[in-house]
Amino acid sequence: MTRHPLHLARAIAVLAVALFLIACAPLPSTSTSTSTSTSGSSGAQDASELVWRRGGNPTLAPLLRQVTPAVVNVAVETQIPLQDHPFLKDPNFRRFLETMDIPFPESVEGGRQQSVGSGLIVDASQGYVLTNAHVIKNASRITVTLKDRRSFSARLLGTDAAADIAVLVLNRVPAGLSALQFGDSDRLEVGDFVLAIGNPFGIGQTVTSGIVSALGREGVSGDGEGLGGLIQTDASINPGNSGGPLIDLNGRVVGINTALLGPTGGNVGIGFATPANRAQAAMRRVIGRH
């Protein structure tokens, strides 16, 4: 049998190149996935498409571009009524004034108090905004500000104290609103990644990340009542975040940020959110009454 060294060498070279190309080819991963799924008017895509840049660097920027326009700041103005002078709270002082026939000091003049919170648009066509009930408690004026800094007055549609949920309605529904979609909070597990979006300390829209630290937390104080069955997260939640969404990496709302534990009122990695399923049920009850 005649041998052909040159042909054999060429065949070996071609085989070597083919093996090299196979070895260097990228393995199937989230960075090459092309599957997408819509999330209502927010148009949130599948997380596998959103958390990788070309080159393999992880990022949440594309997801956040989809969802943050539906997260709003809620500014509340409360009328403070006239109050008795603080000294009159002391019964001994009151008796002294009465004994000495001295007129009581005048009542302290009432005023206006401003506070801030967060919320999310849940119905773009109707202008419905979901937030916490404690955020708008005793509000005389409510202003909702979008991410693009447009502001609109709003009115309270109703509340559900048991879930610490309030539904607001924009007095004028602007064009171009987007709404967030709800996920199934019953499917959450400890260790799932989540994002908290809101307006901490009134500084403006802020995004923090963490995981679900625990589920079914009981006895958390909220608005004078003990809230139970809450999601615990280490995603930073601070005053002003109340009413904002806790979202998963598919851009769906899995909770409404509602409370925190911290010795100074700031975040120490223990925040709580009302599960989305409970919040959604409360919202439907409120809307159904109108």
TIFI-46733 format. One line per 2 residues: number of its first residue (from 1); for each residue x, y negated, z of C-alpha. Coordinates in Angstrom, 1 decimal, m for minus. Example, Ala and Ser with C-alpha at 12.3 -4.5 7.8 and 13.67 -1.06 7.14 Angstrom:
TIFI-46733
1) 12.3/4.5/7.8; 13.7/1.1/7.1
END
This chain:
TIFI-46733
1) 0.0/0.0/0.0; 1.4/m3.4/m1.1
3) 1.6/m6.0/1.6; 1.2/m9.8/0.9
5) 3.0/m11.7/3.7; 1.9/m15.1/2.4
7) m1.8/m14.2/2.3; m1.6/m12.6/5.7
9) 0.1/m15.7/7.2; m2.6/m17.9/5.7
11) m5.4/m15.8/7.1; m3.8/m15.9/10.6
13) m3.5/m19.7/10.4; m7.1/m20.1/9.4
15) m8.2/m17.8/12.3; m6.1/m19.8/14.7
17) m7.6/m23.1/13.7; m11.1/m21.7/14.0
19) m10.4/m20.4/17.5; m8.9/m23.8/18.5
21) m12.0/m25.6/17.2; m14.4/m23.3/19.1
23) m12.4/m23.7/22.3; m12.4/m27.5/22.0
25) m16.1/m27.8/21.2; m18.2/m29.4/24.0
27) m20.4/m27.0/25.9; m24.1/m27.7/26.0
29) m24.7/m30.2/28.8; m27.0/m33.0/29.9
31) m24.7/m35.4/27.9; m25.8/m33.9/24.6
33) m29.4/m33.2/25.3; m31.9/m34.8/22.9
35) m35.1/m33.9/24.6; m37.2/m36.8/25.9
37) m40.5/m37.2/27.6; m42.6/m40.3/28.0
39) m43.7/m41.7/31.3; m46.8/m43.8/30.6
41) m46.3/m47.4/29.5; m42.9/m47.4/31.2
43) m41.6/m45.0/28.6; m39.2/m43.3/31.0
45) m37.1/m40.6/29.3; m35.9/m37.3/30.6
47) m33.2/m37.7/33.1; m30.8/m35.6/31.1
49) m30.9/m38.2/28.4; m30.5/m41.1/30.8
51) m27.8/m40.3/33.2; m24.8/m39.9/30.9
53) m23.1/m42.4/28.7; m21.2/m41.4/25.6
55) m17.9/m40.1/26.8; m19.4/m38.3/29.8
57) m19.5/m41.2/32.3; m22.6/m40.9/34.6
59) m24.9/m43.9/34.7; m28.5/m44.8/35.7
61) m28.6/m48.0/33.7; m30.8/m46.7/30.8
63) m33.4/m45.3/33.3; m33.4/m48.6/35.3
65) m33.9/m50.7/32.2; m37.1/m48.6/31.7
67) m38.5/m48.8/35.2; m37.4/m52.1/36.9
69) m39.7/m54.4/34.9; m42.6/m52.7/36.6
71) m41.2/m53.5/40.1; m42.3/m56.9/41.6
73) m41.6/m59.2/44.5; m44.5/m60.0/46.7
75) m44.4/m63.4/48.5; m47.0/m63.9/51.3
77) m48.1/m67.1/53.0; m49.9/m66.7/56.3
79) m51.8/m69.4/58.2; m50.8/m69.4/61.9
81) m53.7/m70.5/64.1; m53.6/m72.9/67.0
83) m52.1/m71.3/70.1; m52.0/m72.1/73.8
85) m48.8/m73.6/75.1; m46.4/m70.8/76.0
87) m46.3/m72.1/79.7; m50.0/m71.3/80.0
89) m49.3/m67.6/79.6; m48.0/m67.7/83.1
91) m51.0/m67.4/85.5; m49.0/m69.0/88.4
93) m48.3/m72.0/86.3; m51.9/m72.3/85.3
95) m53.0/m72.2/89.0; m50.4/m74.8/89.9
97) m51.8/m77.2/87.2; m55.4/m76.6/88.3
99) m54.4/m77.1/92.0; m52.6/m80.3/91.3
101) m55.4/m81.4/88.9; m52.8/m81.8/86.1
103) m54.1/m81.6/82.5; m53.1/m78.6/80.6
105) m50.5/m79.2/77.9; m51.9/m79.4/74.4
107) m52.1/m76.3/72.2; m49.2/m75.6/69.9
109) m50.0/m76.7/66.4; m50.5/m73.9/63.9
111) m48.6/m73.7/60.7; m47.7/m71.5/57.7
113) m45.4/m68.6/57.8; m43.9/m67.1/54.7
115) m42.7/m63.5/54.2; m41.6/m61.3/51.3
117) m42.0/m57.7/50.3; m42.1/m55.6/47.2
119) m44.6/m53.8/45.0; m45.1/m52.0/41.7
121) m47.4/m52.4/38.8; m49.6/m49.3/38.6
123) m52.1/m50.5/35.9; m50.8/m52.9/33.3
125) m54.1/m53.6/31.6; m56.0/m54.4/34.9
127) m53.1/m56.1/36.6; m53.1/m53.8/39.6
129) m50.1/m54.0/42.0; m49.5/m51.5/44.8
131) m47.7/m52.5/48.0; m47.8/m51.9/51.7
133) m50.7/m53.0/53.8; m48.4/m54.5/56.4
135) m46.8/m56.7/53.8; m50.0/m58.6/53.1
137) m51.5/m58.5/56.5; m53.4/m61.8/57.3
139) m52.2/m63.3/54.0; m53.9/m66.5/53.0
141) m51.9/m66.7/49.7; m50.2/m64.0/47.7
143) m47.7/m64.6/44.8; m46.3/m61.8/42.6
145) m43.1/m62.4/40.8; m42.0/m60.2/37.9
147) m38.4/m59.2/37.1; m38.3/m61.9/34.4
149) m39.2/m64.5/37.1; m42.7/m65.2/35.9
151) m44.9/m65.7/39.0; m48.7/m65.1/39.3
153) m51.2/m65.6/42.1; m52.9/m62.4/43.2
155) m55.8/m61.4/45.5; m56.2/m58.5/47.7
157) m58.5/m55.8/46.4; m58.3/m53.6/49.5
159) m56.2/m51.6/51.9; m55.8/m48.1/53.4
161) m54.3/m48.5/56.8; m53.7/m44.8/57.3
163) m51.4/m44.7/54.3; m50.1/m48.3/54.8
165) m51.2/m49.0/51.2; m52.7/m52.2/49.7
167) m53.9/m52.8/46.1; m53.5/m56.3/44.7
169) m55.0/m57.8/41.5; m53.2/m60.4/39.5
171) m55.6/m63.4/38.9; m54.3/m63.7/35.4
173) m53.0/m60.6/33.6; m50.1/m61.6/31.3
175) m49.0/m59.8/28.2; m46.1/m57.4/28.2
177) m46.6/m55.8/31.6; m45.4/m52.2/32.1
179) m46.6/m49.8/34.7; m44.9/m47.0/36.6
181) m46.1/m43.4/36.6; m46.4/m41.2/39.7
183) m44.6/m38.0/40.2; m45.7/m35.0/42.3
185) m44.3/m35.7/45.8; m45.3/m32.2/46.9
187) m42.5/m30.8/44.7; m39.8/m32.9/46.4
189) m37.0/m31.0/48.2; m34.3/m32.1/50.6
191) m31.3/m33.0/48.5; m33.2/m34.4/45.5
193) m31.7/m37.7/44.3; m33.9/m40.8/44.6
195) m33.6/m44.5/44.0; m35.2/m47.3/46.1
197) m36.1/m50.5/44.3; m37.2/m53.7/46.0
199) m36.5/m57.2/47.3; m34.4/m56.8/50.5
201) m34.2/m59.9/52.6; m35.7/m61.8/49.7
203) m32.5/m61.9/47.8; m34.0/m60.5/44.6
205) m34.5/m57.1/42.9; m32.0/m54.6/44.2
207) m31.5/m50.9/43.4; m30.0/m48.4/45.9
209) m29.5/m44.7/45.6; m29.5/m41.7/47.9
211) m31.1/m38.4/48.5; m34.2/m37.0/50.2
213) m32.9/m36.5/53.7; m36.0/m34.9/55.2
215) m39.6/m34.3/54.6; m42.7/m34.6/56.8
217) m41.3/m37.0/59.3; m43.8/m37.8/62.0
219) m44.4/m40.6/64.5; m42.7/m43.4/62.6
221) m44.0/m46.7/63.8; m45.7/m48.8/61.1
223) m48.0/m51.8/61.4; m48.9/m50.9/65.0
225) m49.7/m47.3/64.1; m47.8/m44.1/63.9
227) m47.2/m43.0/60.4; m46.7/m39.3/59.7
229) m45.7/m36.9/56.9; m43.1/m39.4/55.5
231) m40.2/m38.9/53.2; m36.9/m39.7/54.9
233) m34.1/m41.0/52.6; m30.6/m42.5/53.0
235) m31.2/m44.8/50.0; m30.8/m48.2/51.6
237) m34.2/m49.6/52.6; m34.1/m53.0/54.4
239) m36.7/m55.7/55.3; m38.2/m56.9/52.1
241) m38.1/m53.4/50.5; m41.5/m52.5/51.9
243) m44.0/m51.7/49.2; m41.4/m51.0/46.6
245) m41.1/m47.6/44.8; m38.9/m44.6/45.6
247) m38.4/m43.0/42.3; m36.8/m39.8/41.0
249) m34.3/m39.5/38.2; m37.2/m39.0/35.7
251) m38.3/m42.6/36.5; m41.5/m41.4/38.3
253) m42.7/m42.8/41.7; m42.4/m40.2/44.4
255) m42.9/m42.5/47.4; m43.7/m46.1/48.6
257) m41.0/m47.5/50.8; m42.6/m48.4/54.1
259) m40.3/m48.3/57.2; m36.8/m48.0/58.5
261) m35.0/m47.2/61.7; m32.1/m49.6/62.7
263) m31.0/m51.1/65.9; m30.7/m54.6/64.4
265) m33.5/m54.3/61.8; m31.1/m53.5/59.0
267) m30.4/m50.2/57.2; m28.3/m47.5/58.9
269) m29.2/m44.8/56.4; m32.6/m43.8/57.8
271) m35.5/m45.1/55.7; m39.0/m43.8/55.2
273) m41.5/m43.7/52.3; m45.1/m42.7/52.1
275) m45.4/m39.7/49.7; m46.6/m40.7/46.2
277) m49.5/m38.2/46.3; m50.9/m39.8/49.5
279) m50.3/m43.3/48.2; m52.0/m42.5/44.9
281) m55.1/m40.9/46.7; m55.3/m44.0/48.9
283) m55.1/m46.3/45.9; m57.9/m44.5/44.1
285) m60.1/m44.8/47.2; m59.5/m48.5/47.3
287) m60.1/m49.1/43.6; m63.2/m46.8/43.7
289) m64.8/m49.1/46.3; m64.8/m52.0/43.8
END
